[in-house]
Structure formats: structure tokens, C-alpha cells
Amino acid sequence: MKVTHSSKIEHNKSKKGTDLELRSAAYFQAHGFLIRRDVMLSVSAGTSDITDIDMLGIRFNIPLSEERLIADCKERKKSKPFERILWTTGLSVFCKAHRSCIVVPHAPWQAREFASKVDVEVLDEEQMDAYLNSVKGSFISFSEADENISYRVNYAKKQIGDKYKEVIREDLKLRQMLVVGKPLTNLNRIIVALSNLYKLPTPTTEYMSWLRRYLCYNAAVTASVMLARFSAESKWTSESDWKDHAKKTLTYGDVPPKKAQQLARLALEQTFYEGLPTPKYADELIMALQAMISNPSVAAVVPYTVDFLLLGRVLGGMSDEYIPPVLLGTFENSTKMAKRIMSVIAYAAEIPSDVWEVGKRNSSGEKHATECQTVLPIKD
């Protein structure tokens, strides 16, 4: 089936580095990777940044196992591939990446030979564009591979200035969690972030409303990655053991239970003789994890599906008739599981579940994303 979409990237050569990143994002997205660009790195989520990743790709394979990719994209015609290869090698160690890649306009054979010795892949424009041209009748880029989504996010961030600086900071933290932190500890943080984002004072401008929705959707995608990541780590563990571990982590985080009780007593001036209360959403999340672990072929594509549904269909306005090639054969089941996860996340964050819906007003009367897009410019 031939498909078209207004925000489709034309895969022609460009002198702009951002365009190279977008084409690189589309290339890896077409291969089944969930893509996030401009990921600032720190020792732990929310602390001072140390460097950044041009592009991070996450893909889950069968049986559930995570494949993490980082890519360094340099458009400069006189880029220094040898320097970038060494840089990417060090970065991949910190990120615990399984694959690392540099994307350049042209790579001499000497650079490719050098890269092969340190397990770095080299992708040039000719290779990338040849593949994208071969699939452009069936594949449409979306989310962070969609130039219009990227343009709208940047436009909205510039318009709000410093007034909502903490909102933008939340987005940086969400991206960091894709690299650092334990899955369920991060999940608790995501739920708090989602709750805080949604409960901000009602936006006075359409672009702030759109940006807040984008950030909420990105939080849901990141949460789905954490659930898939925990499922992958726990697939060979007995059900009773991983459920016990999940409940303890959701309750205490990374802090030992006794230490957590001491901290709670100091902060709340209350002694919890029977331990801290388990979050009310723990059982719902554990049931979702159980469904994912028992159905790995569907769970593997859930993060990609959540990204497509929220940032492709809702924010990107993609047709309901289009299904990414990666999801063919699993889309119906992966959509059901994705919607279940989104419902649980909304419940945990105490926000209306219709926040994920299209073309309606939510319970607070706010317009949904597709109704707000007209105030945000589309890149020509």
C-alpha cells in the first residue's frame, strides 16, 4: 500500500545538520528502533549534564532483550571521522550501548577500516538515502524522525521562554532515563513527572498546551520503555521473585527498606511499623508486567507502538489506515497492550485516561493535540 503524509521527510541531501539527523532517525526507525534525539547525559537523571547523544535508538528483540544504539551525526563536509569514531567508542561504554554508529556525508575506506577495529559502524548519506528511497512507498517517519514534530517542539519551547523552564527540564530528565537509572525507580519518577506536567496551571497559549501534551506523551513512551526493560531483565526469573522485587522497588525505590523507613520517619514525623505503604498503582503495573512477560513478541514492540500512536497519530496527524511495516502482524495486539499501559500510567499519575485520545476534549475541557496544531507552524 502506497502511503503519503504531509510531514513526510523528503529524503534529499541537505547541508543542514538537523536534516541529516532527521534522515538518520528515519533510517533507524524504519529498522524498528524507538528513536530519541538530543539526549543529554549525566551520571544520574536530573543531575548536571556531561555530554549529549545526537541520537539514541532502543529496540527489543525476541526473546525479550534490549538492543541499544547510539549514533553521532556530523554533516560537516570536512568532518573528522577518526576523531568521531573514538568519541563514539567512549560514549557507547558509558551508555552501555550494544551498537554505535557515526553518520557522515562520506566516509573514506580508511575510516571504515579503523571503525571496524573498535566495533563502530559507519553510515554515509549514499547508503542511508538509498535505503530510505527504497522504502518510501511503505514507510512514513514519525515522532522524533518527523521534521514537523521537531520543528513544532522547538518553536513552542522558544515561545514560552523562561516562564516554564522547569517543564523543559522535565523533558531532559525523561530522555536521560533512557540511559541511566533502574527501570522501576525511573517509572516512579516518570509517574510523578507526568502528574506534575498535567497539573500545571491551565496553559494560556495554544503552543504551551501543545507542548505540555507532547511532554506527557513522551513521558508515556519513556514509561513503556521502562516496563519493557524490566520485563526483559525479569523474563527468566520466577514469577513470585520478580513480583516481590517489583513491589519492593515501586515502594522503596533504590533505597534499602530500613533506610527508607528511617528517612520517612524523619521527613513525615511518623513511624511506619509495618513498612511504607505500597503505591496504590503497584498491583495494576505488576499485572501489566505479567502480560508483557508472558507475551514477549507483543511486548517487544510496545514502546514503538506507544510512540507511533501518541506522537505519530495524535500529534503527527497520521492516517488511521497507516501501520508502520515494523508493526505489521502484531499491531492489533500491541495496540491493545499499549492502551492498557497508557491507562495504568494515567491511573498512577491521577490524570484522566482520555488524555491519550484524539479529537475530543478531555475532562478538564482542554482541546486535544490535533485541534491545537493549527496554531503551530509547519516547516516549509
Summary of the structure (lengths in Angstrom):
residues: 380
radius of gyration: 21.0
end to end distance: 26.3
largest distance: 66.8
contacts: 1231
relative contact order: 0.13
helix: 56%
strand: 11%
